[in-house]
Amino acid sequence: MPRRALPGIEVSARLPARLEVSAILRLAESQGGFATVLARGEPDAGTILIVTLMRGTGAVLYERMPQPSGARPYVAAKRQSEENPSEFEEYLARRRRQDPDAWLIEVDIADPPRFIAQLNDCD
């Protein structure tokens, strides 16, 4: 959420994307998971997309969705279909073409919903 530094000047309190990505990777590793950057985005203001897996299955794409309150929680944007898993990969490729500045992170963790909840609690 913006905050005023000087009259008429707003400063964003948002962390640079590269620092947030680093924190996400460390959080996953601290919980015994594995995380990797699949695509690097714009270092300061790139959107962060997170694909969560549990033991390599059940992929879910999360991205931040602005709320009327000003909060920006991670929300499930796409789930991998068991019937057509390639659709998920095609969606990721299309999403990256739409926003080449976006970061794409993959996290394989024991409890993906809890992991995302922890990220949302930090916001």
Secondary structure as UniProt FT lines:
FT   STRAND          2..6
FT   TURN            7..8
FT   STRAND          9..12
FT   HELIX           17..30
FT   TURN            31..32
FT   STRAND          34..39
FT   TURN            43..45
FT   STRAND          48..54
FT   TURN            55..56
FT   STRAND          57..64
FT   TURN            68..69
FT   STRAND          74..79
FT   HELIX           85..98
FT   TURN            100..101
FT   STRAND          103..108
FT   HELIX           112..122
//
